[in-house]
Amino acid sequence: MNTDTRPNPPIGLVVYAKDKARMVSFYQRTLGLRVAEEEASYAVLQNEHLQLVVQAIPAHIAAQIEIATPPVAREDTPLKMSFTVPSLAAAREAAAANGGVVRPSQAEWRWRGQVMVDGLDPEGNVLQFRQPEA
């Protein structure tokens, strides 16, 4: 029975990962999330706005999944996660240092008071990063 009484952030996402540790490091460092809870099969990363659960794919299934380095976009999903960050430049650096990719500044666009750019996490999930315009 879970007796955790901490409030949950208003938004929650689950990402399935072949390499849980690498994905936790990427999301922690790129988005500035803290590890709230971690077990062998999952980690809960969060801030006051978001809870991101990185769930390890069972080993017998993970063995059948090939992940390229650098990551190749996994575009066979109708979803794309979008995250507000304080700095696209800092997100670009953190992503590169942790196995992901954020497209260069030439690929950025502006929409609804934000600067936007796409990227990939270490396993190729397509992400969008956005920074409020100055």
Stockholm file with secondary structure:
# STOCKHOLM 1.0

chainA/1-134         MNTDTRPNPPIGLVVYAKDKARMVSFYQRTLGLRVAEEEASYAVLQNEHLQLVVQAIPAHIAAQIEIATPPVAREDTPLKMSFTVPSLAAAREAAAANGGVVRPSQAEWRWRGQVMVDGLDPEGNVLQFRQPEA
#=GR chainA/1-134 SS CCCCCCCCCSEEEEEEESSHHHHHHHHHHHHCCEEEEECSSEEEEECSSEEEEEEECCHHHHTTCCCCSSCCCBCCSSCCEEEECSCHHHHHHHHHHTTCEECCGGGCEEETTEEEEEEECTTCBEEEEEEECC
#=GC SS_cons         CCCCCCCCCSEEEEEEESSHHHHHHHHHHHHCCEEEEECSSEEEEECSSEEEEEEECCHHHHTTCCCCSSCCCBCCSSCCEEEECSCHHHHHHHHHHTTCEECCGGGCEEETTEEEEEEECTTCBEEEEEEECC
//
